[in-house]
Amino acid sequence: MSKKEQLDQVAQRVASCQKCSLYKTATNPVPGNGDPDGELLFIGEGPGFWEDQKGIPFCGAAGKLLDELLTSINLDREKVFVANILKHRPPENREPMPDEIEACKEYLDDQIKIIAPKAIVTLGRFSMMKFFPYGKISIDHGKGRLIEYNGVRYILLPMYHPAAALRGATVESQLREDFKKIPEEIERLDKILNGVAEVSEPVVEPKKEEQLELI
């Protein structure tokens, strides 16, 4: 079975999911889309209004900014995979609740396993904390690191969420600068993964019992 077929199966499971109450208020499920063979996986927080209407992640104003950011490093949206922590829109775009994150966990974990990306780019603190629970987005944004998740090593690149950038010029400027670092950070950390360079920092593996807390 191809990666696309496996991801389609995950999307079908998401479409029929009733593990939390979000399906009751959402218009459409938003499982994620993009290149099943993409080396980069971008993970946001949850669907917004337009994402909920169309069933496509990052298709509103934040998505337009994400597309611009990808273009700035010579990447095409169709060559990466984009998903969210939550697969249904939270009412009024509120922040994800721990039980909702847990309910969606299996779908995102399956997508990560199927795609097997070289690097995971987290957009916002909630997606960062899935892989790096001790991190703080205001400090760790733009700093690539190695992590181990479900027994597999990945390059993790925490970024501010594009929606946050739209609300403030300072965050937007920082996000644009951080995106420019993505190619060099991947190259640097890929050398460590392949034993070409020495490890400059420990591999971080999140503890299962770590609770999500607002930062």
KAQUIUR-V602922 format. One record per backbone hydrogen bond with DSSP energy under -0.5 kcal/mol. NH is the residue of the N-H (numbers start at 1). CO is the residue of the C=O. Records with the same first field share a line. If there is no record, write none. Layout:
# KAQUIUR-V602922
NH=CO  CO
This chain:
# KAQUIUR-V602922
6=2
7=3
8=4
9=5
10=6
11=7
12=8
13=9
14=10
15=11
16=12
17=14
23=20
24=21
25=21  22
26=22
30=87
33=82
35=80
36=34
38=35
41=119
42=40  81
43=121
44=42  83
52=48
53=49
54=50
55=51
56=51
59=56
64=60
65=61
66=62
67=63
68=64
69=65
70=66
71=67
72=68
73=69  70
74=71
75=70
79=76
80=77
81=40
82=33
83=42
85=44
86=45
93=90
94=91
100=97
101=97
102=98
103=99
104=100
105=101
106=102
107=104
108=104
109=105
110=106
111=107
112=108
113=109
114=110
115=111
116=112
118=39
119=39
120=155
121=41  119
122=120  157
123=43
124=122  159
128=124
129=125
130=126  127
131=127  128
132=128
135=132
139=136
140=136
141=137
142=158
143=140
144=142
145=156
147=154
148=204
149=152
152=149
154=147
155=118
156=145  154
157=120
158=143
159=122
164=161
165=161
166=162
167=163  164
168=165
172=165  168
173=169
174=170
175=171
176=172
177=173
178=174
179=175
180=176
181=177  178
182=179
185=181
186=182
187=183
188=184
189=185
190=186
191=187
192=188
193=189
194=190
195=192
196=191
197=191
204=146
205=203
210=207
